[in-house]
Structures are given as structure tokens and as C-alpha cells.
Amino acid sequence: MHDHTLHSRGGIITERNADYATVRLRVPAGVLSADQIKHLAKISEKYGDGSLHLTMRQAVEIPHVKPENLTKIARALEKNGTPIGAEHNEVVNIMACPGTERCKYANCETIDLARKVDEKVFGKELPIRLRIAISGCTHMCNSPLLNDIGIIGRIRPLRTTGLCTGCGTCVEYCRQCAIAIKNGISILDEGKCTQCGICVHSCPYHLLKSEYAHYQITVGGRRGAAPRAGRELVTVETEEEVVEVIDRIVYWIYRNAWSDRLLADQMDEIGYDKFAEGIQKEFGPKEIAAAE
């Protein structure tokens, strides 16, 4: 690996003082072992300015690296399992919340899913920069709706008929005011329900179950001065389907997107509706397909 090749990598960012570069790392879901962090500290002390910068996208940067040390730092980072990341027109670091491993609100596992998505699409060269975020629930702490691709874990609640005690715990916990107690029974207003799953988790008698656990996938979100929420593309039930759909989205963007424009600003021009129709037909909920 030569310095001139490294200079063109997305993870090598020329600083304001062009005599130095910041090196951004590939850290899917922002998860590092204690041992990796220890080695990053040593690498930064040796080749950078002794500091580490945690980015908004859960990656890590080593600031103030001299260009002549790029080859050495790249080798050290590869050995540490924290290789050079991405920043240019490509798929950048995959974000994820803690998921069911640690968060009591999460509806799905997120860390391993982020690693699977990373393995499939990270660093793929595209006409645009592509941001992906995975959230384990509809609280969406990492703003998946404001990413080019968002994945959100949701569950649709189902009351166990005839056993609800009408205690009202689910009513107290529902932030959308989508549940009411009528005649001693909890009644769900599906129009208000965001399928967050809090009512299921909060029921002290475990009489609310998950009728339909799924991942909502959105496309075309945007941050910045004019933020825009992504459009719902499809809901799928398995991690394998999530990874496959994301791969299809990335390929669609690769084939159709215009350079130097945000995905949110060109969705209609590059045929999103037709693309979405095909994805929904192939990956849409099985129950809907059966009804049709």
C-alpha cells in the first residue's frame, strides 16, 4: 500500500493545514474492545497528536497525521482490526444503537446486524455519499429517518383476548396515547400506534404479545439545514432480508444516482417509485401478499 494510493481513500481527510491529515476509522456500530482502544491510543501517540476524536457517525478519527506516516498507520490500524474508514462518495460507517443487548426499549438486535450490513456494503463506491443507521425501536435515538437508509425495529402489539385485567399500565406507558381502557379492557387505536412495543414490554402480566416483529426500512432521509424524513420503502421480518434490501438499494443508487446531489433531492428523478414497487412486491409482508 503506497502513500499516493492512501491519499485518495475516503478515510484520509486533509486538514485545514494541508501539511496534515485526519485518519477516519471503520468502526461499525461504534463498538470497540478495550484492547483495540488501548492500541488506538498508542497509534495516535506514535503517528498523530495523541488524541482520538469520536465522530457523529460512531467512527473514530486520529487527527494531525503527517502524510509520510500514512502507510505505517494504515498497517497498524489493519492489525488492530480498525482499518481506514470512508468519507467520500461511498457507503460510510454504519451506525447502530445498543439494541436488545442493553436497551430495555429495543425491539431488535442491532450490533450484529450493523456488522452484517457493514460486511455487505461498507466502502462501496457510489455517485453520492451514503449514510445508514439502525435503530432498535421507534424512539430512533440515532435518527435513522434522517439517514439515506434507515432501519427501525418495530413490533405490532396483540392483546390476549379474555385475559386483560384492565390495569391500565400500558395506557400509562404509551407515549402516543394510542391505548384506552374501555369496559375493563385495553383498546388500541391503530391509527395512533407507532408499533414501538412499549406496551408489550410494560404489561406486568405479559398479556400483550408481539403479533408482528419487523424492520421498517426507509430511504432518502437528510440532515443538515433542510432536514427531511426518509420515505418508508418496505417492512421485512429477518436480518437476512434487511441486508439483501440494503444491498439492492445501494446497487440502485450506483446505477441511477447523479453525482454531487443528496439522495433526498433526486429520488423522483431516478425512479424511486418503480424501484420501491419492485422491492415491496418481492420483500413485502407475507400477510399482505397472501391477502392479495
N, C-alpha and C positions, 0 to 999 in steps of 0.2 A: 504494500500500500504506500503510495507516494504522496508527498505533501500537496502537489498540484491537483491530485485527484480528490484529496480530502477537502480542499478549499471549496469545491463545488458541492459538497454534501450539505443537505439541509440543516444538519445539526451543527454546522460550523457557521457562527454568526459574527460577522465583522463588527467590532465595537465602534463607538463614536471616534475613538482614537484608533485609526486603522492599522496601527502597529500591533494591535492585539485582537484576539478573537475570543468569543464566549463559546464554549462547547456544551451543547444541549444533549442530554442522555435519553435513551429509550427506557422508560420505566412504566410498563403497562399497569394501569390501576394505581400507580404511585406506590407500589409495595416493594420495599427493600428489606433484606435481612440486616440484622445488626452488624454482621461481619462485612457485608457489602458497604454499609455506611462507614465503617472504620477504614476500609480500603479507599473509599472515595475521599475521605479526609486526607489520607496520605498522598493520594494522587494530586489533589488540589494543592497541597503544601509543596509538592515537588514541581508541578508544571503550571499551576495557576497562582492565585494570590492568597491561598489558604482559606478561601470561603466557598460556600455552596449556596446556590440560590434555588429555592423551591418555586416552581412556576405555577401559574394558574391552571395549567393542564396536568398537574400532578407529576411533571417531569422534574429533573434536577439539572442545573447548569453549573459549570465550572467557569467562572469569569477570568478574564485577564491572562489568557494563554498566548504565548508567543508562537507565531506561525511555524518556526523551525522545530517546535516540540509537538506538532500535531500528530506525526507518525507515532511517536513514543506514547503519547497519551491515548491514542486510538487503540494501540496494542494492550496497554494497561487496563483500559476500560473493557475491552473484549474479554480479557482474562477474568475480570471481576464480574462478568455477567451483566454489565450495564453499558452496552455499546452506544455509539454515537446515535442520536435520535434524528428527528425530522422537523423541518420548519418551512420548507419551500412548498411548491405545488405538488403535494403528495399527501398521503394519509399520515397525520401526525399522531402524537401519543394518545392512546386510548384511555379515557377517563372512566372511573367507576367508584361508586360509593361502597361502604363496607359490606352491604348486602346481609344475607341471613347469617353470616358468620358471626356478626357482632351487633347488628342493629335490630331492635325489637319491633320496628315498624316494617322491615323489609319483607317483601313477598317472594323474592327470588335470590338465588346465589349470583353474585356479580363478579368476584375477583377472578375465578377460573374462567368465566365467560369472557371477561376482558382479555385474558391471556389467549384464549382461542381465537377471538377476533383479531388480536394483535398478530398472531401467527399467520393468519389468513391474509390480512390486507395491509398491515403496517408498512409504511415506506413506499407503497406503490406510487409510481409517478403518474400524475394527473394534470389536466389543464388548470386545475384550481387546488388550493389548499383545502383538505377535508378533515373536519373535526367530528369525532364520535364520542358520545358519552352514554354510560349505562347507569341507570338508577333503579334501585331495588323496590321502590314504591312511588306512589304519586305525589309524595312531598317534593320529590325531584330536587334534592339538595344541590346537585351538581348541574342543574339547568339543562337537561337533555333536550328540551324543546327549543333551546336557543343554539343547538349544535346542528351541523349539516345532517347528521344522522343521530337520532336519539332512540334509546331502548329503555322502556319503562316496565317494571314488573307490576302486574295488577292481578287482583282476584275478584271474581263476582260472588257476592255472598248468597247463601241459601239457608233459610231458616228451617229447622227441623220441625215439620208440621206436627201440631198437637202437643209439643213438649215445652214450648216457650213459656216461661213463667211471668213474662211481662215486667221483669225487674227494672228495666229502663237503663241498664248500664250501657248498652250500645247507643242509646239515644244521647247520653251524656258525652260519649267519646266521639261521636260523629261530628266532624267539623263542617260538614256540608248541610247539616240539618236535614238529612235525607231519610231519617227514621223517626217514626212516631209510634206511641203506644195507643192502640185503639182496642177497646173491649178486652184489655189484658193481653194483647198480642202485639208484637212489634211488626210494623208495616213499613216496607221500604218504598221510597219514591225513586224509581229507577232513573227518572229524568234528572234528579239532583246527584245521584250516586256517581262518584268518580272511580269506583272499584279500588279504593285504597286499601281495603282489608282491615282497617282498624276495628270495625265492629266484630269481625271474626276473631281477631286477637283478644278483644276485650271481654267477650262473653264469658262470665265466670262459670257457666255450666256447660260450655263447649257445645252449645246447641246451634250456633251459627257455623256453617261449614263453607269451604271453598268449592263453589259449583264449577268454576271455570278459571283455572290459573293460567295466565298467559303473559306474553310480552307484547307491548304495544310498540311498534316501530314507526318513527316519524322521520320526515325528510324535509330539508330546506329551512331549518332554523337559522337565525342570525343574531349575533350580539352587536355590540358597537353603538353608534349614535342613533341608529334607527333599528332597534331590535324587532325581530319578527319570529313568531312561533312557527315551528315546523308543521307540516301537514301530516295527518295520520295516513300512513301507507297501508299497513296491514297488522293484524294480530296473529301471532303464532304461539305454539304451545311448548316447543322444545328448544334447547340451546342449539342443536344442530340446524334447525330451521332459521334461527336468528343469524347464525354465521353464514348460512347459504344466502339468505336475503341480503345481508350486508354486502356480500361478495357480488351479488347481482347489481346492487345499487352502484358500487364502485365501478363495475365494468360499464354500466350505462353512462355514468359520468365520463369515464375515459373515452367512450366512443362519441359522445354527443356534446359535452360541455364546451363553452367558449372560454378561452384563457383570460385571466385577469379580471374576472367578474365573479362575484359571490354566487353560490348556487341558488340562494333565495331569489336573486334578481333575474334568473334565466330559466326557471322551472318550466314555465309555459312554452317558451320558445324552443326548448329542446325535447318537448314531447312527454312531459311528466304524466299527463292523464292516460295516455296509451300505455306507457310503461307500468303505471300503477294498476291498470286494468288487468294486465297480464300477470303481475305478481299476486294480486288478490284472487285471481282465478286459480292459480297454482298453489298458493300457500294459505289462502283464507281459512277461517274457522270451518271445521268439518261439519259442524251442526248446521251452518248456513248453507253449505253446499248440498247437504242431504235434504234440507227443506226445499231447495230449488229443484 
